[in-house]
Amino acid sequence: MIIGFDVGGTNARGILMDANGETIIDRVARSSDGSGPELVARLAEMVAELSERNDAAIDSIGLGIAGLAHRSGVVRYSPNLPNLIEFPVGSELASAVRCPVTVINDATAGAWAEAQLGAGRGVDNIAFVALGTGIGTGLVVDGVLLMGANGFAGESGHMVVDANGPEHVTGQRGPWEYYASGSALGRMGREAALAGKFDHGIALAGGIDAITGYHVVERNAAGDQQATAIFDEFCRDVALGVANLVLILDTELVILGGGLTDIGEPLRDGVESWLRKLMPGGSWRPEVKVVIAELGVEASTIGAALMSLDPPLDA
Amino acid sequence: MIIGFDVGGTNARGILMDANGETIIDRVARSSDGSGPELVARLAEMVAELSERNDAAIDSIGLGIAGLAHRSGVVRYSPNLPNLIEFPVGSELASAVRCPVTVINDATAGAWAEAQLGAGRGVDNIAFVALGTGIGTGLVVDGVLLMGANGFAGESGHMVVDANGPEHVTGQRGPWEYYASGSALGRMGREAALAGKFDHGIALAGGIDAITGYHVVERNAAGDQQATAIFDEFCRDVALGVANLVLILDTELVILGGGLTDIGEPLRDGVESWLRKLMPGGSWRPEVKVVIAELGVEASTIGAALMSLDPPLDA
């Protein structure tokens, strides 16, 4: 059987799947805090727990992680896991549990799961766009999951879409993530409130500074026209980056994933509508579909498990 | 033996290569004007000429063309060849010469030629960026040439990099091509001249309106500091879009092609230097190399011929 982990800033979640990666058999979770060696010890505990509880021999393990996960299994940089920078989590875990370990970016893993078992089944050209605190993407072109020279492909959230825009924490001006992540939606709500254009948002949140994306989404769902204007601008900003990906990759299906997909249909419809307006040469191209991910928060764990079955070679 | 064509707005150039696509044996060229059927007749004439002159049986033909060349061999839209819109040039030529024909975007073809026989030999992750009147790109990731759902992958020139920028002919605001093509370099020269910042350019061109990219390049080569400032800004704008491609695809080698590569080292060095400044997370990533294409104006003809050996399947 195989195991997939998704290691986030707070929790590490694991699943046990059958040897073909078709069914989830068991689940486990622990905190992800502490040092690299502490995390490895806790991952090894979870492997033992899944194995013993299900009387399962473990053939391979996949580990999804936010940030620059090198093909070699070394985490070069992970914004949510500062203790893991330059830590060879792959080889350390492999030694601890005596089993091959594949380390992969979490959004890349999520894309592969959705392509194999989720909303992208049977589709060869997919952009999986995980909208959360930031933006992560995983890209499938001509049926192949893109990895790139180091395994870093899909860092599309850092793509500059507004070269004269504000400076982001990355030092760049106007990257996509600045405009189209969950953090961005909250900021847009606060900016609108400051400009006197989100009155009910202030009331709901209890003050301008307390406004988050949640309050924009709530008021939009309630039909508040001020919230709808903010949310529409947000959907345009998501679609702007998606249009760039479609131009570069000739994507036929966009799968929206990540925490913001709790919004559901208003997000899907808003992004798809704006994508149609923003794509140049639209009449010469088949329309691109936008759908919500099917595997929810488990996409990255499932994808990591599946990747362990057919790991990308170290470049 | 195999034949490759590059059909541009003015000329159609063809080459005959050996059956393995290793050596160029002969060359031919004709005008590309007229209707779709007229172009097909002229291409068929060139096939006959190459075949007879070299006593060669033709196994396959590849045809590179600017614009949206569909996998099926239909040119959906070509900005330089308005008579070819929605014209099934692939099947028409195949019927005329009784030989399989593969139709492919010219920059995609150029990328494949550089990857196989040019500056990208032995490299698996390549962005080929053809800088001419516009920007065309061809992309190789994990050793695979990206085609996409329709064969339209690599339309990166339309990627928006300045969402609040001026409106382009495509209807978009601030696409990369607006800032970083040969046309852009000329416009930047005229804008600088209007602002009193390109005095020698006006003298060289004989007037502000007559300034083109050529004059900026000439004065830059002569050490004119005003021209150097314009050219440096241009190199930054090229690098801005290249950085986006590297983030999305984890490219290890950028090959600059197209007419602007006549500039040579100043362009290569300028783009590479700016790329290092613009890439976020630079210290965690191996540096990306920027080189000038090796196959010059024949990259697309060679690439088209090579693609005919292993044509992408119709989706």
Interface residues (C-beta under 8 A of the other chain):
Chain A: L68 R76 Y77 D124 N125 T137 L139 V141 D142 V144 L146 M147 G148 A149 N150 G151 F152 A153 G154 E155 S156 H158 M159 V160 V161 D162 A163 N164 G165 T170 G171 Q172 G174 P175 L240 A243 N244 L245 L247 I248 L249 D250 T251 E252 L278 P280 G281 W284 R285 P286 P312 A315
Chain B: L68 R76 Y77 D124 N125 T137 L139 V141 D142 V144 L146 M147 G148 A149 N150 G151 F152 A153 G154 E155 S156 H158 M159 V160 V161 D162 A163 N164 G165 T170 G171 Q172 G174 P175 L240 A243 N244 L245 L247 I248 L249 D250 T251 E252 L278 P280 G281 W284 R285 P286 P312 A315
